[in-house]
C-alpha cells in the first residue's frame, strides 16, 4: 500500500496532520478497490483523452 502521508510530505504539501489522519483511510480504501482493477488492464490499452473545445474557450 502507498504511504500517503510520506507521499504528501515528499511532494511538499502543507496538510495538517489531523487532516491527513482523516483522509488517508479514504485514499487507502480507493487504492484497495482500484489496484486490482488496474492490474487487469492490458498494457496495450490507450488512456482515454477528451478535448472539449467549448470548455477550453470559456476558461480563456
C-alpha positions in Angstrom: 0.0 0.0 0.0 1.0 3.6 -0.6 2.2 5.6 2.3 0.1 8.7 1.6 1.5 10.7 4.5 5.0 10.2 3.2 3.9 11.0 -0.3 2.3 14.3 0.8 5.5 15.3 2.7 7.6 14.3 -0.3 5.5 16.5 -2.6 5.8 19.4 -0.2 2.0 19.5 0.5 1.2 21.5 3.6 -1.6 19.4 5.0 -2.1 19.4 8.8 -1.6 16.0 10.5 -5.2 15.9 11.6 -6.4 16.3 8.0 -4.1 13.6 6.8 -5.4 11.3 9.5 -8.9 12.0 8.3 -8.3 11.5 4.5 -5.7 8.6 4.5 -8.3 5.9 5.2 -10.3 7.0 2.3 -7.3 7.1 0.0 -6.3 3.6 1.2 -9.8 2.3 0.5 -9.8 3.7 -3.0 -6.4 2.2 -3.7 -7.5 -1.2 -2.4 -10.6 -1.1 -4.7 -8.9 0.2 -7.8 -5.5 -1.6 -7.7 -6.9 -5.0 -8.7 -8.9 -3.4 -11.5 -5.8 -1.6 -12.8 -3.8 -4.8 -12.7 -6.3 -6.4 -15.2 -5.8 -3.6 -17.8 -3.7 -4.8 -20.7 -0.5 -2.8 -21.4 -1.8 -2.1 -25.0 -4.8 -0.2 -23.7 -4.5 3.5 -24.5 -5.7 6.1 -21.9 -8.8 7.9 -22.8 -8.4 11.5 -23.8 -11.1 14.1 -24.2 -10.8 17.5 -25.9 -13.7 19.9 -25.1 -13.2 23.0 -27.3 -16.2 24.8 -25.8 -15.0 24.4 -22.2 -11.4 25.4 -23.2 -12.7 28.6 -24.8 -14.6 29.6 -21.7 -11.5 29.3 -19.5 -9.6 31.9 -21.5 
